[in-house]
Amino acid sequence: MVAVLLILGIGPLIALLVFAIIGWCKIFKKAGIHPGKFFIPVYGGWLAWDIAGCGGLYIATMVLSGIASFISFIATLSTDRNIYTYRSYDTSAWTAALAAYIIVLIICFIFQIIFSCRLARVFGKSGGFAAGLIFLNPIFIIILGYGSAQYLNKKGLDSVAGTTETWQCGYCGAVNPRSRITCSACGREKDTTVPPQQ
């Protein structure tokens, strides 16, 4: 009976995880990146964040995690054994380690919010979708991957494809390359009311 309940409880979670992984592969494909690169440790994570234009934040997150782990290691080394073989902990070291973990957690959560907002934006989604990516990430990754959303920020598209297609900003009139989703002059979102120029 316990095994059946475990299977019923874990089964949907495993299915959700598998669909989320496939969703990420589809997102990579939409961004013009080979889906197999998602499975490369560290590099795949960096590519996922780079799709949203946050590759630097991913590196910063990795560095902060490394610093927190180092502080935890130093705090662990500060323990000593007394004559009763119980561990006597240096409370100041452990307080510093706990504070470092809390700070890193807050910073990484802020980075996750930025990443989610930018990921929603490069696929033409709203702030509500970004909130879904923050709080219900696997479900909204599945929606993003399996849905009809198109990647709007193809890096280097103009230079690689040799295209000269542009769009004109409806607010300031500046002409921008097709790969940009915001105006280079005023920073506003791409306005589809003005037809593209050749």
Backbone as a printed PyTorch tensor [residue, N CA C, xyz], in Angstrom:
tensor([[[  0.8290,  -1.2050,   0.0000],
         [  0.0000,   0.0000,   0.0000],
         [  0.8660,   1.2590,   0.0000]],

        [[  1.9240,   1.2430,   0.8350],
         [  2.8280,   2.3950,   0.9040],
         [  3.5240,   2.5950,  -0.4330]],

        [[  3.9200,   1.4830,  -1.0740],
         [  4.5940,   1.5730,  -2.3760],
         [  3.6750,   2.1940,  -3.4200]],

        [[  2.4050,   1.8250,  -3.3980],
         [  1.4430,   2.3910,  -4.3560],
         [  1.2890,   3.8850,  -4.1380]],

        [[  1.1930,   4.2860,  -2.8660],
         [  1.0670,   5.7140,  -2.5570],
         [  2.3210,   6.4820,  -2.9730]],

        [[  3.4870,   5.8650,  -2.7820],
         [  4.7330,   6.5100,  -3.2110],
         [  4.7660,   6.6760,  -4.7200]],

        [[  4.3570,   5.6310,  -5.4380],
         [  4.3510,   5.7010,  -6.9030],
         [  3.3650,   6.7670,  -7.3730]],

        [[  2.1920,   6.8070,  -6.7490],
         [  1.1940,   7.8120,  -7.1330],
         [  1.6700,   9.2240,  -6.8100]],

        [[  2.4560,   9.3610,  -5.7510],
         [  2.9620,  10.6880,  -5.3800],
         [  4.1600,  11.1130,  -6.1950]],

        [[  5.0810,  10.1640,  -6.4610],
         [  6.3050,  10.4960,  -7.1670],
         [  6.1070,  10.4790,  -8.6810]],

        [[  5.2130,   9.6230,  -9.1630],
         [  4.9740,   9.4920, -10.6010],
         [  4.6660,  10.8120, -11.2960]],

        [[  3.6910,  11.5890, -10.8010],
         [  3.3980,  12.8760, -11.4440],
         [  4.5810,  13.8500, -11.3960]],

        [[  5.3590,  13.8070, -10.3200],
         [  6.5280,  14.6880, -10.2300],
         [  7.5770,  14.3200, -11.2650]],

        [[  7.7860,  13.0140, -11.4550],
         [  8.7470,  12.5640, -12.4690],
         [  8.2580,  12.9520, -13.8640]],

        [[  6.9550,  12.7860, -14.1090],
         [  6.3830,  13.1630, -15.4070],
         [  6.5400,  14.6610, -15.6510]],

        [[  6.2930,  15.4620, -14.6130],
         [  6.4600,  16.9090, -14.7310],
         [  7.9000,  17.2660, -15.0480]],

        [[  8.8430,  16.6020, -14.3860],
         [ 10.2640,  16.8490, -14.6160],
         [ 10.6550,  16.4940, -16.0450]],

        [[ 10.1780,  15.3440, -16.5300],
         [ 10.5000,  14.9260, -17.9020],
         [  9.9320,  15.9150, -18.9140]],

        [[  8.6740,  16.3340, -18.7210],
         [  8.0620,  17.2980, -19.6430],
         [  8.7760,  18.6510, -19.5760]],

        [[  9.2430,  19.0530, -18.3810],
         [  9.9790,  20.3150, -18.2530],
         [ 11.3140,  20.2380, -18.9790]],

        [[ 11.9990,  19.1070, -18.8870],
         [ 13.2700,  18.9360, -19.6000],
         [ 13.0450,  18.9990, -21.1130]],

        [[ 11.9920,  18.3270, -21.5780],
         [ 11.6670,  18.3860, -23.0090],
         [ 11.2760,  19.8100, -23.4020]],

        [[ 10.5590,  20.5080, -22.4860],
         [ 10.2140,  21.9110, -22.7340],
         [ 11.4540,  22.7700, -22.9090]],

        [[ 12.4720,  22.5570, -22.0550],
         [ 13.7330,  23.2990, -22.1950],
         [ 14.4000,  22.9770, -23.5270]],

        [[ 14.3590,  21.7180, -23.9430],
         [ 14.9500,  21.3450, -25.2360],
         [ 14.2460,  22.0740, -26.3750]],

        [[ 12.9240,  22.1870, -26.2770],
         [ 12.1670,  22.9100, -27.3030],
         [ 12.4910,  24.4090, -27.2750]],

        [[ 12.7120,  24.9640, -26.0780],
         [ 13.0990,  26.3760, -25.9690],
         [ 14.4560,  26.5950, -26.6300]],

        [[ 15.3870,  25.6770, -26.3890],
         [ 16.6990,  25.7690, -27.0350],
         [ 16.5430,  25.7510, -28.5520]],

        [[ 15.6900,  24.8530, -29.0370],
         [ 15.4870,  24.7450, -30.4830],
         [ 14.8990,  26.0290, -31.0470]],

        [[ 13.9400,  26.6180, -30.3370],
         [ 13.3440,  27.8790, -30.7910],
         [ 14.3750,  28.9970, -30.8380]],

        [[ 15.3520,  28.9410, -29.9360],
         [ 16.3950,  29.9710, -29.8790],
         [ 17.5300,  29.6930, -30.8530]],

        [[ 17.4280,  28.5990, -31.6060],
         [ 18.4560,  28.2870, -32.5880],
         [ 19.6750,  27.5980, -31.9970]],

        [[ 19.5160,  26.9580, -30.8420],
         [ 20.6100,  26.2410, -30.1760],
         [ 20.2700,  24.7600, -30.1820]],

        [[ 21.2630,  23.9280, -30.4470],
         [ 21.0200,  22.4780, -30.4810],
         [ 20.5120,  22.0210, -29.1100]],

        [[ 19.3650,  21.3120, -29.0590],
         [ 18.7840,  20.8980, -27.7720],
         [ 19.7030,  20.0280, -26.9140]],

        [[ 20.6190,  19.2900, -27.5370],
         [ 21.5220,  18.4340, -26.7820],
         [ 22.4500,  19.2090, -25.8670]],

        [[ 22.6850,  20.4810, -26.1850],
         [ 23.5810,  21.2960, -25.3610],
         [ 22.9850,  21.5940, -23.9820]],

        [[ 21.6670,  21.4300, -23.8460],
         [ 21.0300,  21.6470, -22.5470],
         [ 21.5680,  20.6800, -21.4970]],

        [[ 21.9930,  19.4950, -21.9190],
         [ 22.4170,  18.4490, -20.9850],
         [ 23.8910,  18.5470, -20.5910]],

        [[ 24.6280,  19.5000, -21.1570],
         [ 26.0340,  19.6740, -20.7830],
         [ 26.0840,  20.4230, -19.4570]],

        [[ 26.6980,  19.8290, -18.4210],
         [ 26.7380,  20.4960, -17.1070],
         [ 27.3570,  21.8860, -17.1950]],

        [[ 26.8170,  22.8150, -16.4600],
         [ 27.2350,  24.2150, -16.3480],
         [ 27.0130,  24.9610, -17.6620]],

        [[ 27.5820,  24.4600, -18.7620],
         [ 27.4310,  25.1290, -20.0520],
         [ 25.9670,  25.1700, -20.4810]],

        [[ 25.2410,  24.0840, -20.2580],
         [ 23.8220,  24.0540, -20.5970],
         [ 23.0230,  25.0580, -19.7940]],

        [[ 23.3670,  25.1820, -18.4980],
         [ 22.7130,  26.1910, -17.6640],
         [ 23.0260,  27.5970, -18.1210]],

        [[ 24.2950,  27.8180, -18.4860],
         [ 24.6790,  29.1440, -18.9750],
         [ 23.9390,  29.4760, -20.2660]],

        [[ 23.8040,  28.4940, -21.1700],
         [ 23.0770,  28.7280, -22.4200],
         [ 21.6140,  29.0580, -22.1450]],

        [[ 21.0140,  28.3570, -21.1770],
         [ 19.6150,  28.6190, -20.8370],
         [ 19.4340,  30.0580, -20.3780]],

        [[ 20.3480,  30.5350, -19.5420],
         [ 20.2690,  31.9210, -19.0760],
         [ 20.6550,  32.8890, -20.1860]],

        [[ 21.5630,  32.4870, -21.0720],
         [ 21.9900,  33.3700, -22.1540],
         [ 20.8840,  33.5790, -23.1740]],

        [[ 19.9790,  32.6180, -23.3140],
         [ 18.8250,  32.7930, -24.1990],
         [ 18.0510,  34.0400, -23.7860]],

        [[ 17.9600,  34.2680, -22.4760],
         [ 17.2570,  35.4410, -21.9580],
         [ 18.1720,  36.6620, -21.8590]],

        [[ 19.4390,  36.5050, -22.2510],
         [ 20.3850,  37.6170, -22.1570],
         [ 20.9430,  37.7890, -20.7590]],

        [[ 20.9540,  36.7110, -19.9650],
         [ 21.4230,  36.7760, -18.5750],
         [ 22.5980,  35.8420, -18.3090]],

        [[ 23.4180,  35.5760, -19.3100],
         [ 24.5350,  34.6670, -19.1210],
         [ 25.4680,  35.1180, -18.0040]],

        [[ 25.6730,  36.4300, -17.8920],
         [ 26.5310,  36.9720, -16.8390],
         [ 25.9670,  36.7240, -15.4470]],

        [[ 24.6410,  36.7970, -15.3140],
         [ 24.0130,  36.5340, -14.0200],
         [ 24.1720,  35.0760, -13.6160]],

        [[ 24.1630,  34.1800, -14.6030],
         [ 24.3660,  32.7620, -14.2980],
         [ 25.7640,  32.5390, -13.7310]],

        [[ 26.7570,  33.1700, -14.3560],
         [ 28.1330,  33.0530, -13.8670],
         [ 28.2340,  33.6240, -12.4650]],

        [[ 27.5860,  34.7830, -12.2350],
         [ 27.6010,  35.3960, -10.9040],
         [ 26.9500,  34.4780,  -9.8770]],

        [[ 25.8670,  33.8090, -10.2670],
         [ 25.2000,  32.8650,  -9.3640],
         [ 26.1200,  31.7080,  -9.0060]],

        [[ 26.8430,  31.1840, -10.0000],
         [ 27.7780,  30.0870,  -9.7430],
         [ 28.9020,  30.5270,  -8.8030]],

        [[ 29.4140,  31.7480,  -9.0270],
         [ 30.4980,  32.2670,  -8.1760],
         [ 30.0020,  32.4560,  -6.7490]],

        [[ 28.8160,  33.0300,  -6.5980],
         [ 28.2530,  33.2320,  -5.2520],
         [ 28.0240,  31.9060,  -4.5370]],

        [[ 27.5550,  30.9060,  -5.2650],
         [ 27.3570,  29.5890,  -4.6620],
         [ 28.6860,  28.9950,  -4.2140]],

        [[ 29.7300,  29.1870,  -5.0220],
         [ 31.0540,  28.7090,  -4.6470],
         [ 31.5840,  29.4000,  -3.3980]],

        [[ 31.3490,  30.7060,  -3.3000],
         [ 31.7840,  31.4630,  -2.1140],
         [ 31.0470,  30.9710,  -0.8730]],

        [[ 29.7380,  30.7470,  -0.9890],
         [ 28.9590,  30.2600,   0.1450],
         [ 29.4420,  28.8800,   0.5880]],

        [[ 29.7650,  28.0210,  -0.3840],
         [ 30.2730,  26.6920,  -0.0390],
         [ 31.6210,  26.7840,   0.6600]],

        [[ 32.4630,  27.7050,   0.2100],
         [ 33.7770,  27.8880,   0.8280],
         [ 33.6300,  28.3770,   2.2720]],

        [[ 32.7060,  29.3170,   2.4890],
         [ 32.4700,  29.8170,   3.8500],
         [ 31.9620,  28.6920,   4.7460]],

        [[ 31.0800,  27.8540,   4.2060],
         [ 30.5840,  26.7140,   4.9770],
         [ 31.7160,  25.7490,   5.3130]],

        [[ 32.6230,  25.5290,   4.3710],
         [ 33.7650,  24.6470,   4.5990],
         [ 34.6640,  25.1990,   5.6980]],

        [[ 34.9190,  26.5020,   5.6600],
         [ 35.7480,  27.1390,   6.6890],
         [ 35.0650,  27.0380,   8.0550]],

        [[ 33.7490,  27.2380,   8.0870],
         [ 33.0170,  27.1440,   9.3510],
         [ 33.0740,  25.7260,   9.9030]],

        [[ 33.0230,  24.7280,   9.0110],
         [ 33.1140,  23.3300,   9.4460],
         [ 34.4950,  23.0330,  10.0280]],

        [[ 35.5270,  23.6080,   9.4190],
         [ 36.8850,  23.4000,   9.9290],
         [ 37.0940,  24.0250,  11.2930]],

        [[ 36.2460,  25.0120,  11.6240],
         [ 36.4220,  25.7010,  12.9080],
         [ 35.8780,  24.8990,  14.0860]],

        [[ 35.2880,  23.7340,  13.8190],
         [ 34.7830,  22.8930,  14.9110],
         [ 35.9480,  22.1280,  15.5300]],

        [[ 35.8200,  21.8240,  16.7790],
         [ 36.8330,  21.0080,  17.4450],
         [ 36.1420,  20.0090,  18.3630]],

        [[ 36.8410,  18.9560,  18.6890],
         [ 36.2620,  17.9310,  19.5540],
         [ 36.7320,  18.1600,  20.9860]],

        [[ 35.7880,  18.0510,  21.9180],
         [ 36.1880,  18.1640,  23.3170],
         [ 36.4190,  16.7670,  23.8950]],

        [[ 36.6650,  16.6720,  25.1690],
         [ 37.0250,  15.3840,  25.7640],
         [ 35.8730,  14.3890,  25.7540]],

        [[ 34.6440,  14.8480,  25.5850],
         [ 33.4830,  13.9510,  25.5530],
         [ 33.1160,  13.5460,  24.1210]],

        [[ 33.9550,  13.9100,  23.1630],
         [ 33.7840,  13.6260,  21.7250],
         [ 32.5290,  14.2640,  21.1290]],

        [[ 31.9510,  15.2190,  21.8170],
         [ 30.8740,  15.9940,  21.2100],
         [ 31.5040,  17.1720,  20.4710]],

        [[ 30.8730,  17.5940,  19.3950],
         [ 31.4280,  18.7300,  18.6650],
         [ 31.0850,  20.0340,  19.3710]],

        [[ 32.0910,  20.8510,  19.4940],
         [ 31.8840,  22.1830,  20.0480],
         [ 32.0160,  23.1760,  18.9000]],

        [[ 30.9540,  23.8750,  18.5830],
         [ 30.9400,  24.7350,  17.4100],
         [ 31.2630,  26.1720,  17.7820]],

        [[ 32.0320,  26.7970,  16.9020],
         [ 32.3030,  28.2200,  17.0440],
         [ 31.0710,  28.9540,  16.5120]],

        [[ 30.2850,  29.5080,  17.4250],
         [ 29.0020,  30.1040,  17.0130],
         [ 29.1870,  31.2930,  16.0840]],

        [[ 30.2470,  32.0490,  16.2310],
         [ 30.4430,  33.2040,  15.3470],
         [ 30.6950,  32.7420,  13.9110]],

        [[ 31.4430,  31.6440,  13.7370],
         [ 31.7040,  31.1290,  12.3920],
         [ 30.4180,  30.6050,  11.7690]],

        [[ 29.6210,  29.8840,  12.5570],
         [ 28.3750,  29.3540,  12.0310],
         [ 27.3600,  30.4600,  11.7640]],

        [[ 27.3610,  31.4960,  12.5580],
         [ 26.4810,  32.6460,  12.2990],
         [ 26.8720,  33.3190,  10.9950]],

        [[ 28.1940,  33.4710,  10.7720],
         [ 28.6650,  34.0700,   9.5210],
         [ 28.2860,  33.2030,   8.3220]],

        [[ 28.4130,  31.8820,   8.4800],
         [ 28.0570,  30.9730,   7.3880],
         [ 26.5610,  31.0450,   7.0850]],

        [[ 25.7420,  31.0810,   8.1310],
         [ 24.2980,  31.1820,   7.9400],
         [ 23.9210,  32.5010,   7.2710]],

        [[ 24.5560,  33.5890,   7.7090],
         [ 24.2990,  34.9000,   7.0970],
         [ 24.6950,  34.8870,   5.6190]],

        [[ 25.8390,  34.2530,   5.3190],
         [ 26.2950,  34.1740,   3.9220],
         [ 25.2970,  33.3920,   3.0790]],

        [[ 24.7960,  32.2810,   3.6150],
         [ 23.8060,  31.4900,   2.8790],
         [ 22.5360,  32.2920,   2.6230]],

        [[ 22.0810,  33.0310,   3.6190],
         [ 20.8550,  33.8260,   3.4630],
         [ 21.0620,  34.9160,   2.4170]],

        [[ 22.2130,  35.5750,   2.4640],
         [ 22.5060,  36.6350,   1.4900],
         [ 22.5810,  36.0570,   0.0820]],

        [[ 23.2870,  34.9230,  -0.0620],
         [ 23.3990,  34.2830,  -1.3760],
         [ 22.0240,  33.8480,  -1.8730]],

        [[ 21.2040,  33.3000,  -0.9900],
         [ 19.8540,  32.8770,  -1.3650],
         [ 19.0210,  34.0530,  -1.8680]],

        [[ 19.0930,  35.1730,  -1.1830],
         [ 18.3400,  36.3650,  -1.5960],
         [ 18.8380,  36.8730,  -2.9430]],

        [[ 20.1730,  36.9630,  -3.0960],
         [ 20.7390,  37.4570,  -4.3560],
         [ 20.3710,  36.5200,  -5.5080]],

        [[ 20.4900,  35.2070,  -5.2810],
         [ 20.1550,  34.2440,  -6.3300],
         [ 18.6680,  34.2970,  -6.6840]],

        [[ 17.8070,  34.5520,  -5.6970],
         [ 16.3710,  34.6850,  -5.9790],
         [ 16.1080,  35.9310,  -6.8230]],

        [[ 16.8160,  37.0180,  -6.5170],
         [ 16.6880,  38.2430,  -7.3230],
         [ 17.1430,  37.9680,  -8.7550]],

        [[ 18.2800,  37.2530,  -8.8980],
         [ 18.7600,  36.8920, -10.2390],
         [ 17.7360,  36.0230, -10.9690]],

        [[ 17.0770,  35.1160, -10.2430],
         [ 16.0540,  34.2560, -10.8450],
         [ 14.8570,  35.0790, -11.3240]],

        [[ 14.4950,  36.1000, -10.5520],
         [ 13.4010,  36.9850, -10.9690],
         [ 13.7670,  37.7140, -12.2510]],

        [[ 14.9950,  38.2560, -12.3000],
         [ 15.4620,  38.9630, -13.5000],
         [ 15.4630,  38.0230, -14.6970]],

        [[ 15.9950,  36.8100, -14.4920],
         [ 16.0450,  35.8160, -15.5700],
         [ 14.6440,  35.4740, -16.0730]],

        [[ 13.7140,  35.2460, -15.1590],
         [ 12.3500,  34.8790, -15.5490],
         [ 11.6690,  36.0000, -16.3200]],

        [[ 11.8640,  37.2340, -15.8650],
         [ 11.2690,  38.3850, -16.5620],
         [ 11.8340,  38.5290, -17.9710]],

        [[ 13.1460,  38.3750, -18.0890],
         [ 13.7670,  38.5040, -19.4140],
         [ 13.4090,  37.3370, -20.3310]],

        [[ 13.3100,  36.1340, -19.7630],
         [ 12.9350,  34.9800, -20.5780],
         [ 11.5210,  35.1580, -21.1270]],

        [[ 10.6140,  35.6260, -20.2770],
         [  9.2520,  35.8920, -20.7460],
         [  9.2600,  36.9600, -21.8310]],

        [[ 10.0890,  37.9640, -21.6380],
         [ 10.1220,  39.0960, -22.5810],
         [ 10.6460,  38.6780, -23.9490]],

        [[ 11.7240,  37.8550, -23.9980],
         [ 12.2810,  37.4830, -25.2960],
         [ 11.3780,  36.5150, -26.0550]],

        [[ 10.3650,  35.9890, -25.3780],
         [  9.3710,  35.1620, -26.0610],
         [  8.0500,  35.9070, -26.2290]],

        [[  8.0580,  37.2180, -25.9750],
         [  6.8760,  38.0470, -26.1890],
         [  5.7750,  37.8490, -25.1770]],

        [[  6.1260,  37.3870, -23.9780],
         [  5.1310,  37.1360, -22.9360],
         [  5.0750,  38.2990, -21.9550]],

        [[  3.9940,  38.3340, -21.1630],
         [  3.7320,  39.4430, -20.2450],
         [  4.3900,  39.2180, -18.8840]],

        [[  4.1980,  40.2060, -18.0030],
         [  4.7060,  40.1070, -16.6400],
         [  4.0400,  39.0040, -15.8490]],

        [[  2.7800,  38.7080, -16.1500],
         [  2.0830,  37.6100, -15.4820],
         [  2.7200,  36.2720, -15.8050]],

        [[  3.1690,  36.1120, -17.0470],
         [  3.8490,  34.8870, -17.4320],
         [  5.1940,  34.7960, -16.7180]],

        [[  5.8700,  35.9380, -16.5600],
         [  7.1370,  35.9670, -15.8230],
         [  6.9200,  35.5280, -14.3800]],

        [[  5.8100,  35.9800, -13.7610],
         [  5.4910,  35.5500, -12.3930],
         [  5.2680,  34.0430, -12.3460]],

        [[  4.6410,  33.4930, -13.3810],
         [  4.4640,  32.0520, -13.4570],
         [  5.7980,  31.3280, -13.5540]],

        [[  6.7410,  31.8960, -14.3190],
         [  8.0740,  31.3040, -14.4250],
         [  8.8080,  31.3280, -13.0860]],

        [[  8.5300,  32.3490, -12.2800],
         [  9.2000,  32.4610, -10.9790],
         [  8.6470,  31.4350,  -9.9980]],

        [[  7.3270,  31.3410,  -9.8950],
         [  6.7100,  30.5440,  -8.8370],
         [  6.2810,  29.1400,  -9.2720]],

        [[  5.9900,  28.9420, -10.5490],
         [  5.5920,  27.6260, -11.0580],
         [  6.4590,  27.2910, -12.2720]],

        [[  7.7630,  27.3480, -12.0900],
         [  8.7140,  27.2710, -13.1920],
         [  8.5050,  26.0760, -14.1160]],

        [[  8.4570,  24.8360, -13.6240],
         [  8.3380,  23.7060, -14.5660],
         [  7.1020,  23.7790, -15.4490]],

        [[  5.9820,  24.1880, -14.8800],
         [  4.7330,  24.2580, -15.6480],
         [  4.8340,  25.3110, -16.7510]],

        [[  5.3920,  26.4730, -16.4130],
         [  5.4700,  27.5460, -17.4030],
         [  6.5880,  27.3140, -18.4210]],

        [[  7.6120,  26.5490, -18.0440],
         [  8.6240,  26.1380, -19.0240],
         [  7.9840,  25.1980, -20.0450]],

        [[  7.1260,  24.3200, -19.5690],
         [  6.4010,  23.4120, -20.4730],
         [  5.5180,  24.2230, -21.4270]],

        [[  4.8070,  25.1980, -20.8860],
         [  3.9440,  26.0490, -21.7230],
         [  4.7710,  26.7910, -22.7580]],

        [[  5.9230,  27.3220, -22.3310],
         [  6.7880,  28.0950, -23.2300],
         [  7.3840,  27.2020, -24.3230]],

        [[  7.8090,  26.0000, -23.9240],
         [  8.4290,  25.1010, -24.8960],
         [  7.4430,  24.5030, -25.8760]],

        [[  6.3020,  24.0470, -25.3610],
         [  5.3160,  23.3730, -26.2090],
         [  4.3840,  24.3560, -26.9170]],

        [[  4.3080,  25.5870, -26.4220],
         [  3.3780,  26.5620, -26.9900],
         [  3.8620,  27.1630, -28.2890]],

        [[  3.1060,  28.1520, -28.7640],
         [  3.3970,  28.7710, -30.0560],
         [  4.2970,  29.9960, -29.9410]],

        [[  4.7710,  30.3150, -28.7430],
         [  5.6210,  31.4930, -28.5590],
         [  6.8970,  31.3640, -29.3810]],

        [[  7.2910,  32.4460, -30.0220],
         [  8.5000,  32.4630, -30.8440],
         [  9.5810,  33.2940, -30.1650]],

        [[ 10.8120,  32.8810, -30.3470],
         [ 11.9650,  33.5860, -29.7790],
         [ 12.2050,  34.8490, -30.5880]],

        [[ 12.2050,  36.0020, -29.9160],
         [ 12.2800,  37.2890, -30.6060],
         [ 13.6530,  37.9400, -30.5550]],

        [[ 14.6140,  37.2990, -29.9270],
         [ 15.9070,  37.9590, -29.6990],
         [ 17.0460,  37.1190, -30.2500]],

        [[ 16.9430,  36.7160, -31.5110],
         [ 17.9810,  35.8740, -32.1010],
         [ 19.2580,  36.6720, -32.2500]],

        [[ 20.2730,  36.2650, -31.4960],
         [ 21.5280,  37.0000, -31.4770],
         [ 22.2770,  36.7920, -32.7880]],

        [[ 22.7720,  37.8930, -33.3060],
         [ 23.5960,  37.8170, -34.4970],
         [ 22.8440,  37.3890, -35.7380]],

        [[ 21.5290,  37.4460, -35.7110],
         [ 20.7350,  36.9730, -36.8390],
         [ 21.0460,  37.7660, -38.1020]],

        [[ 21.1770,  39.0900, -37.9530],
         [ 21.4030,  39.9320, -39.1270],
         [ 22.7530,  39.6610, -39.7700]],

        [[ 23.7920,  39.5090, -38.9380],
         [ 25.1220,  39.3030, -39.4880],
         [ 25.2870,  37.8860, -40.0300]],

        [[ 24.7090,  36.8920, -39.3460],
         [ 24.8720,  35.5110, -39.7740],
         [ 24.0680,  35.2380, -41.0380]],

        [[ 22.8250,  35.6550, -41.0410],
         [ 21.9570,  35.3760, -42.1810],
         [ 22.1850,  36.3360, -43.3400]],

        [[ 22.8920,  37.4260, -43.0850],
         [ 23.1610,  38.3920, -44.1330],
         [ 21.9260,  39.1850, -44.5220]],

        [[ 20.9430,  39.2250, -43.6800],
         [ 19.7160,  39.9410, -43.9950],
         [ 19.8400,  41.4160, -43.6320]],

        [[ 19.1090,  42.2290, -44.3620],
         [ 19.1070,  43.6590, -44.0750],
         [ 17.7230,  44.1060, -43.6180]],

        [[ 16.8660,  43.1540, -43.2980],
         [ 15.5080,  43.4910, -42.8810],
         [ 15.5490,  44.2560, -41.5660]],

        [[ 14.7480,  45.3010, -41.4870],
         [ 14.7090,  46.1590, -40.3020],
         [ 13.2720,  46.4260, -39.9070]],

        [[ 13.1080,  47.0560, -38.7660],
         [ 11.7980,  47.5540, -38.3500],
         [ 11.9750,  48.9700, -37.8310]],

        [[ 10.9110,  49.7570, -37.9690],
         [ 10.9680,  51.1530, -37.5650],
         [ 10.1650,  51.3520, -36.2900]],

        [[ 10.7710,  52.0380, -35.3250],
         [ 10.1010,  52.2980, -34.0540],
         [  8.9140,  53.2260, -34.2820]],

        [[  7.7730,  52.8630, -33.7390],
         [  6.5670,  53.6660, -33.8870],
         [  6.5600,  54.9080, -33.0140]],

        [[  7.4890,  55.0080, -32.0750],
         [  7.5350,  56.1460, -31.1640],
         [  8.5360,  57.2080, -31.6090]],

        [[  9.7650,  56.7770, -31.9290],
         [ 10.7980,  57.7720, -32.2660],
         [ 11.2170,  57.7070, -33.7250]],

        [[ 10.7840,  56.6730, -34.4420],
         [ 11.0930,  56.5580, -35.8630],
         [ 12.4470,  55.9470, -36.1820]],

        [[ 13.1980,  55.5240, -35.1740],
         [ 14.5190,  54.9450, -35.4170],
         [ 14.3830,  53.5990, -36.1270]],

        [[ 15.3240,  53.3160, -37.0120],
         [ 15.3310,  52.0580, -37.7490],
         [ 16.2640,  51.0890, -37.0160]],

        [[ 15.7540,  49.8790, -36.7590],
         [ 16.4910,  48.8780, -35.9850],
         [ 16.5970,  47.5810, -36.7640]],

        [[ 17.6500,  46.7830, -36.5120],
         [ 17.7300,  45.4670, -37.1560],
         [ 16.6280,  44.5460, -36.6530]],

        [[ 16.2710,  43.5750, -37.4670],
         [ 15.1630,  42.6750, -37.1440],
         [ 15.3810,  41.9200, -35.8370]],

        [[ 16.6350,  41.6300, -35.4800],
         [ 16.9100,  40.8100, -34.3010],
         [ 16.6620,  41.5320, -32.9860]],

        [[ 16.5450,  42.8620, -33.0060],
         [ 16.3040,  43.6040, -31.7570],
         [ 14.8280,  43.5720, -31.3950]],

        [[ 14.5410,  43.4310, -30.0870],
         [ 13.1450,  43.4650, -29.6490],
         [ 12.8040,  44.8030, -29.0040]],

        [[ 13.8390,  45.6200, -28.7760],
         [ 13.6190,  46.9680, -28.2540],
         [ 14.3270,  47.9620, -29.1570]],

        [[ 13.8360,  49.1760, -29.1860],
         [ 14.4170,  50.2170, -30.0260],
         [ 15.7890,  50.6190, -29.4910]],

        [[ 16.7510,  50.7520, -30.3910],
         [ 18.1030,  51.1350, -29.9770],
         [ 18.1780,  52.5970, -29.5480]],

        [[ 17.2080,  53.4190, -29.9770],
         [ 17.2270,  54.8410, -29.6270],
         [ 16.4450,  55.1500, -28.3510]],

        [[ 15.1980,  54.6600, -28.2730],
         [ 14.3600,  55.0180, -27.1190],
         [ 14.1490,  53.8680, -26.1340]],

        [[ 14.5130,  52.6370, -26.5220],
         [ 14.4020,  51.5020, -25.6160],
         [ 13.0060,  50.9050, -25.4930]],

        [[ 12.0510,  51.3890, -26.2880],
         [ 10.6860,  50.8660, -26.1940],
         [ 10.5690,  49.5360, -26.9440]],

        [[  9.5170,  48.7780, -26.5860],
         [  9.2710,  47.4780, -27.2110],
         [  9.0380,  47.6480, -28.7050]],

        [[  9.3220,  46.5800, -29.4410],
         [  9.1100,  46.5720, -30.8860],
         [  7.6440,  46.8280, -31.1990]],

        [[  7.3820,  47.7790, -32.0650],
         [  6.0210,  48.1530, -32.4170],
         [  5.6960,  47.5730, -33.7840]],

        [[  4.7220,  46.7070, -33.8160],
         [  4.3790,  46.0420, -35.0790],
         [  3.4460,  46.8600, -35.9560]],

        [[  3.0470,  48.0670, -35.5000],
         [  2.1300,  48.8630, -36.3080],
         [  2.8430,  49.5120, -37.4900]],

        [[  4.1700,  49.6550, -37.4050],
         [  4.9290,  50.2310, -38.5090],
         [  5.5110,  49.0850, -39.3200]],

        [[  5.2130,  48.9970, -40.6050],
         [  5.6980,  47.8530, -41.4040],
         [  7.2190,  47.8280, -41.5010]],

        [[  7.8280,  46.6460, -41.5640],
         [  9.2680,  46.5560, -41.7050],
         [  9.7390,  47.0990, -43.0290]],

        [[ 10.9720,  47.5890, -43.0380],
         [ 11.5330,  48.1500, -44.2640],
         [ 12.5670,  47.1930, -44.8190]],

        [[ 12.7530,  47.2130, -46.1090],
         [ 13.7590,  46.3730, -46.7600],
         [ 14.9840,  47.1980, -47.1080]]])
